[in-house]
Amino acid sequence: MHARPRAARPRLAALLAALLALLALAPASVATAEVGGPTPMLLNGTTVDLPSSEDTVWLRIEIPAVDPSGLTAEEFWGATNLLASRLSDMARTPAPQSVMFTATYSLLPGSPAAGTQSAEPVQVAVPANLGAFGNEAAQLDLTVHRHGVPAWQTTEPMYSAGSEVRQTQVATSTFGPVTYELSAPRVGVSVEGDVVVWDGVTGGSVGVRATDAFGQSVTRTVSLARFGAVTFTNATTSLTTYVGVADTRRVAVSGATASTRYRVAAGDLGSFTLGTTASYAPAILGTATAPGTYSVNLEAYQTAGSGEVVLGRGVVTVTVLPYPVVSPSPASIQAYVGRPLDVTVLLSTDTSVRSVSGTLPAWMASVPTLPTGTSTETSLRLSGTPTAMGQTSVSFTVTHGAGTTNGSVAVSVAAAPVATPAITAAVPSGEVRADGGRATFHVEFTDSLSQGAPVNVVGLTTQAFTVTGLVAGSVSSVTGSNGVYVVVVEGSGWTGQDVVLTLAPGAVTDVYGVPAAGGSGARSVTVVEPPVVTAATAATATVGVATSIPLAATTTSAAPVTWQLVSGQAWLTLDGSNLVGTPYVVGTHQVVVEATDSLGQTATGTIEVTVGAAPQAPSWGQAPLPTVPLTAGTSFSLRFHATGNPTPQLWVSRSSTAPTGGLAALVARAMPVTLPAGMTFVDNGDGSGTLSGTPAAAGVHEVTVTASSLSGDVSYVVRLEVAAAVPPTTQPPTTQPPTTQPPTTQPPTTQPPTEEPTDDPTTTETPVTEAPTESPSPDPSDDQTAEPSSSATAAPGDDDLPATGANGVVGLGLAALLLAAGTLALVARRRTA
């Protein structure tokens, strides 16, 4: 069944929309009846939307069937529970696997009402001849929803203060979207979507039509009333106020009237409120309690009808600053009579200061300084020269962003300070030369204002000072500047008292002409006489032996003298206060040394240095044979010779082992020695000694000859074999006179010792010798001796002295001298040790 569309455009549009909706919803609105057979489907859905003016619906039901033939449309629709009188346009459309039945169904008049809906069951019975499924049936519910025309939600007229006005239109519909259009065109008015745009139109009215999806529409008249715009002078208005100041800050606008109102659209004003000035401008009112920044969006608006029209918008930023601090620094000024004053008083560092004024004493001038550029300081420079002592003040007024602040700076004028010298010696105490010298002083002037810093003076010359404590002397120079000076005193002689430098009061003035005070300073002196060399004038040394010659000098200085070798030998050098070196040649040399004290005073001394040969232990040059044959009653002379440095002394003893070891040998030598009767021994003083005499009786005697010196000793044992005297042989007289031949004495044949004697004092070498051969019949009238030949008694080149005799007194005296010499040598060695 199908209701034929009417020619009216609303009807066709509604039907088209309904059809589109049904097709879109068909897959989701399939109704099924589970009865074991084919399932009839209401393809246009179970809900049908109708405009308020439509009374029929178009039904379409498709039923799957194995054999779709044999069932008419009237038979199908007759099998439903729908009233045949309300069905029309019934039709049957076969398909390959189904059959579709359509019809138009008329609703009851006025049912359902516009904006409501109703449900009617549709019972469909499937005849058996549709297939092998039997007589199946299904029931579907048909819901009909009737939609009224759109309803306007926007009813207010349009108000504006701008050249372009835009108002959104709102109309509601229960079916589909709503579109908007002008009911009649007008220049300057258009519709953009749901917005009516007035562009350059001063006012008037237009019709606006709202249409739903069925084509149902409703029209309203929109009127436009224009107000004058309120313009904020600055897009962002910045205001500044101060903590604690009750303030009203006006925001500059134009176009405001008595009807203009203001409100905060966004932001927070803190402790401030928003008000309106007498000229209808907005104002920020209140007293800030803390520094900070507040930013708000303001709107200017006017009531219109039941609404409001925004006339303008602006941003306002309020900055709250700390209250400007005005505190003079320094708060008081000290000035002095006659001394120029130039001081800058810092008043404030607030950048809002606009002016400074002050009331000054007659002698003072001022120059204010305000914040400029990067400087934030407000100051007052005060200058002038006070003429009298007393108390005064400078009053000032500072005008700043928060108002004005008054204050004052106290000025006290006192008498001018006096420069005072401090005179100190560069060296407070010390030694000076006896012939005069230099004393240096430091002079520095300060006053009560300089806080220890020096102050300059005028007129400081050498004549400004006096000097005491010198035999003759004066200030030779004054150097320096800016209150610090060096004064040099030259003297040709010292009294031994302190040297005092004095500056008389008023001798100089400061740079302002105020006389300076006087003062004095002292330098304690100790007069030092030139040094005196006290070292020995003679010294000895030995070749090859390290020598140290001490130097000595007296000085009255506390510091020791220093030495310099003026002239001498290449082998001598200075080591502190000693001349040291090792001589390499024998001789006598003059050495000149110089002593210098701490003040440069000098003294010289000459030392005669005698260099002797190197020490050499005694050794035998050539000695008699170990065994010497002698004859009682026959004189003899044996010479012993030793070499060494110093020259050794020779002595004899009767023991086979002589004492050795320096002093012991000297003491033993000094003891009286008893030689065989008729024999004596003499030390010749040249390293040789002679044993001589006439043996009184036969016998064998061992005599030890020792050569001794400080360098050591060496001994030699001689065996004296004294034979008895042979009486002379008497021959009988003959007729002829006897021929007498002188006896021939065969000198003893000696052989050199097989080994040289050594220097070891404890070892005695005994050379091998042959006894001398005497004539069997010596002539007693001959004066002969038992002295060995020269080959056995002296080395070639030795100066052998003739044999001499000595009595006991001479030997005892010599022993005493040797004992004394040994004792002195022992003492000397201990001291040097």
C-alpha positions in Angstrom: 0.0 0.0 0.0 1.5 3.4 -0.9 0.1 6.9 -0.5 0.9 8.9 -3.6 3.0 12.0 -3.0 1.4 15.3 -3.3 2.6 18.0 -5.5 3.2 20.4 -2.6 6.9 20.9 -2.0 6.8 20.4 1.8 5.1 17.0 1.3 7.6 15.8 -1.2 10.5 17.0 0.9 9.1 15.3 4.0 8.5 12.0 2.1 12.0 12.1 0.7 13.5 12.7 4.1 11.5 9.9 5.6 12.5 7.5 2.8 16.2 8.4 3.3 15.8 7.8 7.1 14.1 4.5 6.6 16.8 3.3 4.2 19.5 4.3 6.6 17.9 2.6 9.5 16.7 -0.5 7.7 19.7 -2.8 8.7 19.4 -1.9 12.3 15.5 -2.1 12.5 14.8 -5.6 11.2 12.0 -7.2 13.3 11.9 -11.0 13.4 9.3 -13.5 14.6 10.8 -16.8 15.5 7.9 -19.1 14.5 9.9 -21.7 12.5 9.2 -20.3 9.1 9.9 -17.4 6.8 10.5 -14.1 8.6 8.6 -11.1 7.3 10.5 -7.9 7.5 9.2 -4.3 7.8 11.9 -2.7 5.7 11.0 0.9 6.5 11.6 0.3 10.1 9.4 0.2 13.1 9.4 4.0 13.5 8.1 6.4 10.9 8.7 10.2 11.2 6.0 12.4 9.7 5.8 16.1 9.5 2.8 17.7 11.1 0.9 18.1 7.9 1.3 14.4 6.6 -1.4 11.7 7.4 -0.1 8.6 5.5 2.8 6.3 5.6 4.3 3.9 3.0 4.8 0.4 4.1 7.1 -2.2 2.5 7.4 -5.7 3.7 9.7 -8.3 2.2 9.2 -12.0 2.9 11.7 -14.7 1.9 9.9 -17.5 -0.1 11.0 -20.5 -2.0 8.2 -19.9 -4.6 7.3 -16.3 -4.6 4.4 -16.8 -7.1 0.7 -17.3 -6.3 0.1 -14.6 -3.7 -1.5 -11.3 -4.7 -1.0 -8.0 -2.9 -4.6 -7.9 -1.8 -4.3 -11.5 -0.4 -1.1 -10.5 1.5 -2.4 -7.3 3.0 -5.7 -9.0 3.7 -3.9 -11.4 5.9 -2.7 -8.6 8.2 -4.6 -7.0 11.0 -4.6 -3.6 9.2 -7.9 -2.2 8.3 -8.5 -2.7 4.6 -10.3 0.7 4.5 -7.0 2.5 5.4 -4.9 0.6 2.9 -4.4 1.7 -0.6 -1.9 1.4 -3.5 -1.3 -2.2 -2.6 1.4 -3.9 -4.8 3.4 -7.1 -5.1 7.0 -7.1 -6.4 8.6 -10.5 -6.9 12.4 -11.0 -6.4 14.7 -14.1 -7.0 14.5 -15.3 -3.4 11.8 -13.2 -1.9 8.6 -11.3 -2.5 8.0 -7.6 -1.5 4.6 -6.2 -0.7 4.0 -2.4 -0.5 1.0 -0.3 0.4 0.0 3.1 1.6 -1.5 3.3 5.1 -3.6 6.2 6.2 -3.4 7.4 9.8 -6.3 8.4 11.9 -6.9 12.1 11.6 -4.9 14.1 14.2 -3.2 11.0 15.5 -0.7 11.3 16.8 -0.5 15.0 17.5 2.4 17.1 16.4 5.4 16.5 18.6 4.1 13.1 19.8 4.2 9.5 18.7 2.0 6.4 18.8 2.5 2.6 18.2 0.2 0.3 16.2 0.8 -3.5 15.8 1.0 -4.9 12.4 0.1 -8.6 12.2 1.4 -10.3 9.1 0.3 -13.9 8.4 2.3 -15.8 5.8 0.1 -18.1 3.6 1.1 -21.7 3.2 1.4 -21.4 -0.6 4.4 -19.1 -0.1 6.7 -22.0 0.5 7.3 -25.2 2.3 7.5 -23.5 5.6 3.8 -23.7 6.4 1.5 -21.1 7.6 3.9 -18.8 9.5 3.0 -15.5 11.1 4.9 -12.6 12.6 3.8 -9.4 14.4 5.6 -6.1 14.0 5.0 -2.9 15.9 4.8 0.3 13.8 5.6 3.5 15.6 4.6 6.8 14.1 6.4 10.1 15.2 4.8 13.3 14.1 7.2 16.4 14.1 6.0 20.0 14.5 7.6 23.2 13.0 10.9 24.6 14.4 10.7 26.8 17.5 12.7 30.0 18.0 14.9 30.2 21.1 16.5 33.6 20.2 14.0 36.4 20.8 16.1 39.5 21.8 16.7 42.3 19.4 20.3 43.0 18.3 22.4 45.8 20.0 25.9 46.8 19.1 28.5 49.4 19.4 30.7 48.2 16.6 30.7 48.6 12.8 30.0 44.8 12.3 27.4 43.1 14.3 27.1 39.3 14.5 24.2 37.5 16.3 23.8 33.8 16.5 20.3 32.6 15.8 18.9 29.6 17.7 15.8 27.6 16.6 15.0 24.1 17.7 13.5 21.2 15.7 12.5 17.6 16.7 13.5 16.2 13.3 16.8 16.9 11.5 18.9 20.1 11.4 17.7 23.6 11.1 18.8 26.0 8.4 18.6 29.8 8.4 17.9 32.3 5.7 16.6 35.9 5.3 13.0 36.0 4.4 13.8 38.9 2.1 17.2 40.1 0.9 18.8 43.3 2.4 22.0 45.1 1.5 24.6 44.8 4.3 22.8 41.9 6.0 23.7 38.2 5.4 23.4 34.9 7.1 26.5 32.8 7.7 25.3 29.4 9.0 23.4 30.3 12.1 24.8 33.8 12.4 23.1 37.0 11.1 25.8 39.5 10.1 25.1 43.2 9.9 28.0 44.9 8.2 27.9 48.7 8.1 24.2 48.9 8.6 23.2 51.5 11.1 20.0 49.8 12.2 16.6 48.5 11.2 15.1 45.0 11.0 15.1 41.9 8.8 13.1 38.6 8.7 15.0 35.4 9.4 13.5 32.0 8.5 14.4 28.7 10.2 13.6 25.5 8.3 13.7 21.9 9.5 14.4 18.7 7.5 10.8 18.3 6.4 10.8 21.8 5.0 8.7 23.1 7.8 9.8 26.7 8.6 9.2 29.6 11.0 10.1 33.2 10.6 11.1 36.0 13.1 11.9 39.6 12.8 15.3 40.6 14.0 15.9 44.3 14.8 19.3 46.1 15.3 19.9 49.0 17.8 23.3 50.6 17.8 25.2 52.2 20.8 28.3 54.3 20.8 31.5 52.4 21.4 33.8 52.9 24.4 37.5 52.9 23.4 40.3 52.3 25.9 43.0 54.8 25.1 45.7 52.1 25.5 45.2 48.4 24.7 47.0 47.8 28.0 46.9 50.5 30.6 49.7 50.3 33.2 49.1 52.0 36.6 51.6 52.4 39.4 50.8 53.0 43.0 52.6 52.5 46.4 52.0 50.5 49.5 50.0 52.3 52.1 48.9 55.1 49.8 45.1 55.6 49.4 44.9 56.0 45.7 42.5 56.4 42.8 44.0 55.6 39.5 41.9 56.6 36.4 41.9 54.4 33.3 41.7 56.6 30.1 38.8 55.8 27.8 36.7 57.7 25.2 33.0 57.5 24.2 31.7 56.7 27.7 28.4 58.1 28.8 26.4 58.2 31.9 24.9 54.8 30.9 28.3 53.2 30.6 29.2 50.6 33.2 32.5 48.7 33.8 33.2 45.2 35.1 36.2 42.9 35.5 35.9 40.2 32.9 39.0 38.3 34.0 41.8 38.7 36.6 42.0 39.9 40.2 42.4 43.4 41.6 43.5 42.2 45.1 42.8 44.9 47.7 41.6 47.3 45.0 38.1 47.9 43.7 36.7 49.1 40.4 34.9 52.4 40.2 33.8 55.1 37.8 35.0 58.7 37.8 32.9 61.8 37.2 33.9 61.7 33.6 32.4 58.2 33.2 35.9 56.6 33.0 36.9 53.5 35.0 39.1 53.9 38.1 41.1 51.6 40.3 40.4 52.5 44.0 41.9 51.4 47.3 45.1 51.1 49.4 47.7 48.5 48.6 49.0 46.5 51.5 51.9 44.7 49.8 54.0 45.1 46.7 52.9 43.2 43.7 51.4 43.3 40.2 47.7 42.9 39.3 46.4 42.4 35.8 42.7 42.5 34.8 40.5 42.5 31.7 37.9 45.3 31.9 34.7 45.5 29.8 32.6 48.7 29.2 29.0 47.7 28.7 25.4 49.1 28.7 22.1 47.4 29.5 19.7 46.9 26.5 16.4 45.2 27.0 16.9 42.3 29.2 20.5 42.0 28.3 23.7 43.9 28.0 25.8 45.2 25.2 29.6 45.3 25.5 30.8 48.7 24.3 34.6 48.1 24.6 37.4 46.1 26.2 40.8 46.8 27.7 43.6 45.4 29.8 44.7 47.2 33.0 47.9 46.3 34.9 48.4 47.8 38.4 51.9 47.7 39.8 52.2 48.3 43.6 55.7 49.5 44.6 57.2 49.8 48.1 56.7 53.3 49.6 59.8 55.4 48.5 62.4 55.4 51.2 64.1 58.8 51.8 67.0 58.4 54.2 70.0 60.8 54.0 73.4 59.1 54.1 75.4 60.4 55.9 72.8 61.8 58.3 75.3 64.3 59.7 78.4 66.1 58.3 81.5 67.2 60.2 83.1 70.3 58.7 86.1 72.3 59.8 86.8 76.0 59.8 88.8 77.1 56.7 88.9 73.6 55.2 86.8 73.2 52.0 83.8 70.8 52.3 82.5 68.8 49.4 80.3 65.9 50.3 77.4 64.1 48.5 74.4 63.1 50.6 72.5 60.1 49.2 68.8 60.7 49.8 67.0 57.9 48.0 67.4 55.1 45.5 63.7 55.2 44.4 63.3 55.9 40.7 60.1 57.9 41.2 61.9 60.9 42.7 61.0 64.0 40.6 62.6 66.9 42.5 64.8 67.9 45.4 64.9 71.2 47.2 66.8 72.4 50.3 67.5 75.2 52.7 71.3 75.7 53.2 73.7 77.7 55.4 75.0 80.9 53.8 78.5 79.5 53.1 77.2 76.3 51.4 75.9 75.5 47.9 74.1 72.4 46.7 73.6 70.5 43.5 70.8 67.9 43.4 71.1 64.8 41.3 68.0 62.9 40.1 67.7 59.4 38.7 68.7 59.4 35.0 69.4 56.6 32.7 70.6 53.6 34.6 71.2 55.6 37.7 68.6 55.2 40.5 70.2 57.6 43.0 68.8 60.8 44.3 71.5 62.9 46.0 72.4 66.3 47.2 76.0 67.5 46.8 76.9 70.0 49.4 80.1 72.2 49.1 81.6 75.3 50.6 84.2 76.5 53.2 83.0 77.1 56.8 84.0 80.4 58.3 83.1 79.8 61.9 82.5 77.0 64.3 79.0 76.0 65.3 76.0 73.7 64.5 73.8 74.1 61.5 71.7 71.9 59.2 70.5 71.4 55.7 66.8 70.9 55.2 65.5 69.2 52.1 62.2 68.1 50.4 62.1 65.1 48.1 59.1 64.8 45.7 58.4 61.3 44.5 55.7 59.1 43.0 53.9 58.6 46.3 54.1 62.3 47.4 56.8 64.2 49.3 59.2 63.4 52.1 61.0 66.1 54.2 64.3 65.6 56.1 67.5 67.3 57.2 71.2 66.7 57.5 73.1 68.0 60.6 76.3 70.0 59.9 78.8 70.5 62.7 81.7 72.9 62.1 84.8 72.5 64.3 88.3 74.0 64.5 90.7 72.8 61.8 92.8 69.7 62.6 96.6 70.1 63.1 99.1 68.0 61.1 101.4 66.0 63.5 104.7 64.5 62.5 105.8 61.0 63.5 109.6 60.9 63.3 111.2 57.4 63.4 114.7 56.2 62.6 115.0 53.9 59.7 117.2 51.8 61.9 116.1 52.4 65.5 119.4 51.4 67.0 122.7 50.0 65.8 126.4 50.5 65.3 128.2 53.3 63.6 131.7 53.9 62.4 134.0 55.9 64.7 134.8 58.3 61.9 131.1 59.3 61.3 128.4 58.1 58.9 124.7 58.4 58.0 121.5 58.2 60.0 118.2 58.0 58.1 114.8 59.0 59.5 111.2 58.6 58.3 108.9 61.5 58.8 105.1 61.1 58.3 102.4 63.6 58.9 98.8 62.7 59.9 95.9 64.6 61.5 92.7 63.7 63.3 90.8 63.4 60.0 93.2 61.3 58.0 92.5 58.1 59.9 96.1 57.2 59.8 96.6 58.2 56.2 99.4 60.7 55.5 98.5 64.4 54.9 100.6 66.7 52.8 102.6 69.7 54.3 104.2 72.7 52.9 107.7 74.1 53.6 109.5 70.9 54.7 113.3 71.5 54.0 116.6 70.6 55.5 116.5 73.9 57.5 113.3 72.9 59.2 115.2 70.3 61.4 117.8 70.3 64.1 120.1 67.5 65.0 121.8 66.6 68.3 124.1 63.8 69.3 126.8 64.4 66.6 130.3 65.9 66.9 129.6 67.6 63.7 126.6 66.9 61.4 123.4 68.1 59.9 120.4 67.1 57.7 121.8 66.5 54.2 118.6 65.8 52.3 114.8 65.7 52.6 112.9 63.6 50.0 109.3 62.5 49.6 105.8 63.9 49.1 102.2 63.7 50.1 103.0 63.6 53.8 105.7 60.9 53.7 109.4 62.0 53.8 112.9 60.5 54.2 115.4 62.7 56.1 119.1 61.8 55.9 121.5 63.0 58.6 125.3 63.0 57.8 127.8 63.1 60.7 131.6 63.3 60.8 131.8 62.0 64.4 129.6 60.5 67.0 129.4 61.4 70.7 128.1 58.0 71.7 124.7 59.5 72.6 121.4 59.1 70.8 121.1 61.1 67.6 117.9 63.1 67.9 116.1 64.7 64.9 113.7 67.5 65.9 111.1 69.5 64.0 110.0 72.6 65.7 106.2 73.5 66.0 105.1 75.7 63.1 108.1 75.0 61.0 105.7 73.7 58.3 102.0 74.1 57.5 99.4 71.9 56.0 98.0 72.6 52.5 95.3 74.8 54.1 97.9 77.0 55.9 97.3 75.6 59.4 100.7 75.4 61.2 101.8 71.8 61.9 102.8 70.5 65.3 106.4 69.7 66.2 108.0 66.4 67.0 111.3 64.4 67.3 112.7 61.0 66.9 115.9 59.3 68.1 118.4 56.8 66.8 120.4 54.9 69.4 124.1 54.4 68.2 127.0 52.3 69.3 130.3 53.6 68.1 132.5 50.9 66.7 136.3 51.3 66.4 138.2 49.8 63.5 139.2 46.2 64.1 142.8 45.1 65.2 144.4 42.0 63.8 145.7 39.9 66.8 146.7 36.7 64.9 150.3 35.4 65.4 152.8 37.0 63.2 154.6 33.7 62.5 153.6 30.2 61.7 155.2 27.0 60.6 154.1 24.4 58.1 155.4 21.2 56.7 155.6 20.2 53.0 152.8 17.8 52.2 151.0 18.2 55.5 147.6 20.0 55.6 148.1 23.2 57.5 145.5 25.5 59.3 146.6 28.9 60.5 144.0 30.5 62.8 143.3 34.2 62.2 142.1 36.5 65.0 141.1 40.1 65.3 139.4 42.2 68.0 136.4 44.4 67.2 133.9 46.3 69.3 131.1 45.4 66.8 128.6 42.8 67.7 129.1 41.1 64.4 132.3 39.1 63.7 134.9 40.4 61.2 135.2 38.9 57.8 138.6 38.0 56.3 140.3 38.5 53.0 143.6 37.1 51.8 145.4 40.1 50.4 148.6 38.4 49.3 150.3 35.0 50.0 150.9 31.7 48.5 148.8 29.9 45.9 148.4 26.9 48.2 146.8 29.1 50.9 143.0 29.8 50.9 140.6 31.3 53.4 138.2 29.1 55.3 136.2 31.3 57.5 138.7 32.7 60.0 141.5 30.2 59.1 144.2 30.0 56.4 144.3 26.5 55.2 146.3 24.6 52.6 149.0 22.1 52.0 152.4 23.5 51.1 154.5 21.8 48.5 157.8 23.6 48.7 160.1 24.5 51.5 160.6 28.2 52.2 159.6 31.3 54.2 156.7 33.4 52.9 155.0 36.6 53.9 151.2 36.4 54.0 149.0 39.5 54.3 145.4 39.3 55.5 142.7 41.9 56.0 139.9 42.0 58.6 136.7 43.9 57.8 134.0 44.7 60.4 130.2 45.1 59.7 130.7 48.8 59.0 133.4 48.3 56.4 136.3 49.4 58.7 139.4 47.3 57.9 142.8 46.3 59.5 145.7 44.3 57.9 148.1 41.8 59.4 151.3 40.1 58.1 152.1 36.5 59.0 155.5 34.9 58.2 154.9 31.3 57.3 157.9 29.0 57.4 157.5 25.8 55.5 159.9 22.9 56.5 160.6 19.6 55.0 158.2 16.7 55.5 158.8 14.6 58.6 161.0 11.6 58.1 161.6 8.8 60.6 165.2 8.2 61.6 167.1 5.6 59.5 170.8 4.6 59.5 172.9 5.9 56.7 175.9 3.5 57.4 176.7 2.0 60.7 179.8 0.0 62.1 179.8 -3.6 61.9 177.7 -5.6 64.4 180.8 -7.1 65.9 183.8 -4.9 66.5 187.1 -6.5 67.8 189.0 -4.3 70.1 192.1 -4.7 72.2 192.4 -3.6 75.8 194.6 -0.7 76.2 194.2 0.3 72.5 192.2 3.3 71.7 189.4 3.3 69.1 186.7 5.5 67.6 183.4 4.3 66.1 181.2 6.8 64.3 177.4 6.2 63.9 175.3 8.3 61.3 171.5 8.5 61.0 169.2 10.6 58.7 165.7 11.9 59.3 163.5 15.0 59.7 163.9 16.5 62.2 167.6 15.6 62.6 167.7 12.7 65.0 169.8 12.7 68.2 171.9 9.6 69.0 172.5 7.9 72.4 173.6 4.6 73.8 172.4 2.0 76.3 173.9 -1.2 77.7 170.8 -3.3 77.1 170.3 -5.3 73.9 166.8 -3.7 73.4 166.6 0.0 73.6 163.3 1.8 74.7 161.4 3.1 71.7 158.4 5.3 71.1 159.4 9.0 71.1 159.2 10.3 74.7 160.2 6.9 76.3 163.3 6.9 74.1 164.1 10.5 75.0 163.8 9.7 78.7 165.9 6.6 78.5 168.5 8.5 76.5 168.6 11.2 79.2 169.4 8.7 81.9 173.1 8.2 82.7 174.5 5.1 81.1 177.6 3.3 82.3 179.8 2.2 79.4 182.6 -0.2 79.7 185.6 1.4 81.4 187.6 3.6 79.1 184.6 4.2 76.6 182.5 7.4 76.0 179.7 8.2 73.5 179.1 11.7 72.1 176.1 12.9 70.0 177.6 15.2 67.4 174.3 17.1 66.8 174.2 16.5 63.1 172.6 13.1 63.1 175.9 11.3 64.0 177.4 10.0 67.2 180.9 8.8 68.2 181.7 5.9 70.5 185.4 6.1 71.4 188.0 5.4 74.1 190.6 2.9 75.2 189.1 -0.3 76.7 190.7 -1.0 80.0 190.1 -4.7 80.1 189.2 -7.6 77.9 185.6 -8.6 77.7 182.6 -8.7 75.5 180.2 -5.8 75.6 176.8 -5.1 73.8 176.1 -1.5 73.3 172.7 -0.3 71.8 173.0 2.9 69.7 169.6 4.7 69.2 168.7 7.5 66.8 165.6 9.4 68.0 163.4 12.3 66.9 159.7 13.3 67.1 159.3 11.3 64.0 160.4 8.1 65.6 163.6 6.2 66.5 165.8 3.4 65.3 168.4 1.4 67.3 171.5 -0.5 66.4 173.3 -3.1 68.6 177.1 -3.2 68.4 179.1 -6.2 70.0 182.4 -5.1 71.3 184.8 -7.9 71.7 187.8 -6.6 73.7 190.8 -8.9 73.6 193.6 -8.8 76.2 196.6 -6.8 75.4 199.5 -8.9 73.8 202.8 -8.2 75.6 205.7 -7.1 73.3 208.2 -9.8 72.2 211.9 -9.2 73.3 214.6 -10.5 70.9 218.1 -11.1 72.1 220.7 -8.6 70.9 222.6 -9.5 67.7 225.7 -8.4 66.3 223.9 -6.5 63.8 221.6 -3.8 64.8 218.1 -5.0 64.6 216.0 -3.9 61.7 212.7 -2.8 63.0 209.7 -2.7 60.6 206.6 -0.9 61.5 203.8 -3.3 62.3 201.4 -3.8 59.6 197.9 -3.5 60.8 195.4 -5.2 58.6 192.1 -3.4 58.8 189.2 -5.6 59.5 187.4 -6.9 56.5 183.7 -6.0 56.7 180.8 -7.1 54.6 177.8 -5.0 54.2 174.8 -6.1 56.3 172.6 -8.5 54.5 169.5 -6.4 55.3 169.0 -2.7 55.8 167.9 -1.6 59.2 164.2 -0.8 59.3 162.4 2.1 61.0 160.5 -0.1 63.3 161.7 0.9 66.8 161.0 -2.5 68.2 163.1 -4.4 65.7 166.9 -4.4 65.8 168.8 -5.8 62.9 172.3 -7.2 63.6 174.5 -7.0 60.6 177.1 -9.7 60.0 180.8 -8.6 60.2 184.2 -10.0 60.5 186.4 -9.3 63.5 189.3 -7.0 62.8 192.8 -8.6 62.5 195.5 -7.0 64.6 199.2 -7.2 64.2 200.5 -9.9 66.6 203.2 -7.6 67.8 201.9 -4.1 67.7 204.3 -1.3 68.6 203.0 0.2 71.7 204.6 3.4 70.8 202.3 3.8 67.8 199.2 5.9 68.3 196.6 3.7 66.7 192.9 3.3 67.1 190.5 0.4 66.6 188.2 2.5 64.3 186.9 0.6 61.3 187.8 1.7 57.9 185.8 4.4 56.2 184.0 1.9 54.1 182.4 0.5 57.3 181.8 3.7 59.2 180.4 6.3 56.9 178.3 6.4 53.8 179.8 8.2 50.8 179.4 11.9 51.2 178.8 11.9 54.9 180.5 14.6 56.9 182.1 12.4 59.6 183.3 14.5 62.5 186.5 13.4 64.3 186.0 11.3 67.4 185.9 13.2 70.6 185.9 12.2 74.2 183.3 13.3 76.8 183.3 13.1 80.5 180.3 12.1 82.6 179.4 15.7 83.5 178.9 16.6 79.8 176.7 13.5 79.2 174.6 14.2 82.3 174.0 17.8 81.2 173.0 16.6 77.7 170.6 14.1 79.1 168.9 16.8 81.2 168.5 19.0 78.1 167.0 16.1 76.1 164.6 15.3 79.0 163.4 18.9 79.0 163.0 19.0 75.3 160.9 15.7 75.3 158.7 17.1 78.1 158.0 20.2 76.0 157.3 18.1 73.0 154.8 16.0 74.9 153.0 19.2 76.2 152.9 20.6 72.6 151.4 17.4 71.3 148.7 17.3 74.0 147.7 20.9 73.2 147.5 20.3 69.5 145.4 17.2 70.2 
